[in-house]
Amino acid sequence: MAGSLDELAGSLNAIAVRLRELGDEGLVRELQTAVGRAVDPLKDRIPAALRPHLPNRYADVLAGELKVTRSTSLGAAGGTAQVTVLASTDRARKLAQSDAGVLVHPLYGDRERWFRQGVEPGWFTGPVEESVPDIREAIGQALDEVARKAVGG
């Protein structure tokens, strides 16, 4: 089942809505679990991408603090299916800014003097974009499998 991410989201939503109408929450959960498994490799790929994009020392510190989480929602009638991948830390880090290619840091820990340093952009967006074909394929296979089970195959 090939297609764009929007087409896949539409298919996910349509199948989930139809399964709920049929009262088959087991297959809805199976589909949601399969979608989550398709995205889970990003939890390792994103931290692994830090070092090529950020100064090594900062990348190592950030890798120890970084939490990559995902949530899946297959939507209800009229809603849309979506998978959200978030990167966060417990500290105030400007993750989106560093992913865009700008690292703001104090001069040798002096919090009175801050500097903007250009870094290689894409430590988060790169692995996500590179993973899209694999995610698309895994979700397509999950849709096909759930559809097959839904019609009794």
Long-range contacts (C-beta under 8 A, 24 or more apart in sequence): 1-140, 1-141, 1-143, 1-144, 2-136, 2-140, 3-136, 3-140, 5-132, 5-136, 8-81, 8-136, 8-139, 8-140, 8-143, 9-80, 9-81, 9-82, 10-80, 10-81, 11-143, 12-74, 12-75, 12-81, 12-139, 12-143, 13-74, 13-75, 13-79, 13-80, 13-81, 15-143, 15-146, 15-147, 15-150, 16-74, 16-75, 16-81, 17-75, 17-76, 17-77, 18-150, 19-146, 19-150, 20-76, 22-150, 24-150, 27-146, 27-149, 27-150, 28-74, 30-146, 30-149, 31-74, 31-142, 31-143, 31-146, 32-72, 32-74, 34-138, 34-139, 34-141, 34-142, 34-145, 34-146, 35-72, 35-74, 35-81, 35-83, 35-139, 35-142, 36-70, 36-72, 36-83, 37-138, 38-134, 38-135, 38-138, 38-139, 38-142, 39-70, 39-72, 39-83, 39-85, 39-131, 39-135, 40-70, 41-131, 41-134, 42-68, 42-70, 42-85, 42-127, 42-128, 42-131, 43-68, 43-70, 45-127, 45-130, 45-131, 46-85, 46-87, 46-123, 46-124, 46-127, 46-128, 48-127, 49-122, 49-123, 49-124, 49-126, 49-127, 50-123, 52-120, 52-123, 53-119, 53-120, 53-121, 53-122, 53-123, 53-126, 54-98, 54-103, 54-119, 54-120, 54-123, 55-103, 55-117, 55-119, 58-103, 58-105, 59-123, 62-89, 62-93, 65-89, 65-90, 65-91, 65-93, 83-135, 85-128, 87-124, 95-124, 98-123, 99-123, 99-124, 99-125
